[in-house]
Amino acid sequence: MLSSELMERLLEFRREREWEQFHTPRNLAAALSVEAAELLEHFIWASDAPEEAVVAQKKRAIGAELADIAMYLSYLAHDLGIDLESAVRDKMTVNAERYPVEKAKGSSKKYSEF
């Protein structure tokens, strides 16, 4: 959920390079998956170290992966005509119904397991 100014800069960056032709929904979704895996890679095998230490050590690289994810997600939402902020609000409403506080508080169970 980028500001409108930053989104315009992102779209202009893509236009200048004529990358729209490569940014099909399937390709953007695949790129999101790859970038999410690259984010996870920073945490793999880190079970012996506290996550805070991993983040402190790799914060810049983790931020770069998060930026890649945000950019691809923003392109995909824009290209599909999805207002990401509205989609998040709608999903929060659904999740509030699926995970009422009295059942979900402190639990990692899926709503179908309550």
N, C-alpha and C positions, 0 to 999 in steps of 0.2 A: 504494500500500500504506500506507494511513493507519492510525493507531492506532485501536483500537476506540472510544476516547472521542471522537476527532475524527470518526470515521465516524458515530457516533450524533448528534453535533452537526450534521453535514451532512444526515443524514436528517431530523432534526427541523426544520431550516431549510426543507427541501423540503416536509415535511408541513404546517407552519404556513402555507405559501403555496399549498397544494393544487396543487403542480406535478407530482405523480406522473402525472396524466392526460396531461401533455405529454411525459413522459420515457419514450417507447416505445424499444425497442432501436434501431430505425431512426433516430429523432430524436437519441438520444444518440450513436450512431455518426456521424451527420452533424455534430453539434456538435463532436465530437472532431476531425473532419477540418477543420472551419472554424478551430478554435482552433490546430491544428497549423500551418495556413497563416498564421494571424496571428503565430505564433511565428517562422516563417520570414521573414515580412515585415521583421522587425528586422534580418535579415542580408542582405537583398536589396540589390544594388548596393554592397555593402560590400567588394568584392574589392580595392579600392585601399587599404583600411585593414586593419590587422591585426585579426583577430577579437577579440583581447583588448581592443583599444581600443573596439570596438563593444560588447562586453559591459560594460566599465567604464562606458561612457556610458549604456547603456540597461538596466542590471542590474535596476532596479525594474520596468520594463515587461516585461522578459523573465520575471522572476519571477511577475508577474501572469498572463502567458499560460501558464506552466507550472502555476500553481495551477488555472486553468480546465481545463486538460487533465487534471490529477490528479483534480479533482472529477467531471468527466464520466465519466472512466474508472472511478472508484470507484462512481458510481451504476450504471453499466452492469454492472460485475462483480457488484455486490450484487443488482441486479434479476434477473440471469440465474443467480444462485446459483453463481457461479464464485469460488473462493478464489484471489484474484490471486497471493498468495504461492506457493501450490502450482503454479499455472499457470506462473509464472516459473521455479520450480525445475525443473519438467518440461521446459520449453523449453530451459533451460540444459543439461540432460542430452542432449537431441536435438542442440543446437548443438555440444556437445563431440564427439559422434559425427560430425557433418557436417564439422566444422572441426578435425581433429586438429592439434595444435600443429606437428608436423613439416611439414604441408602449408600451414597457414594463417598461420603466423607471418610478420608483415610484409607480408602480401598482402591485397589488397582483392577478390580473385576470389571469386565465388560457388562454393559446394561443387560444383556441377555442372560447373565449369570446371577442376577439379583433374585 
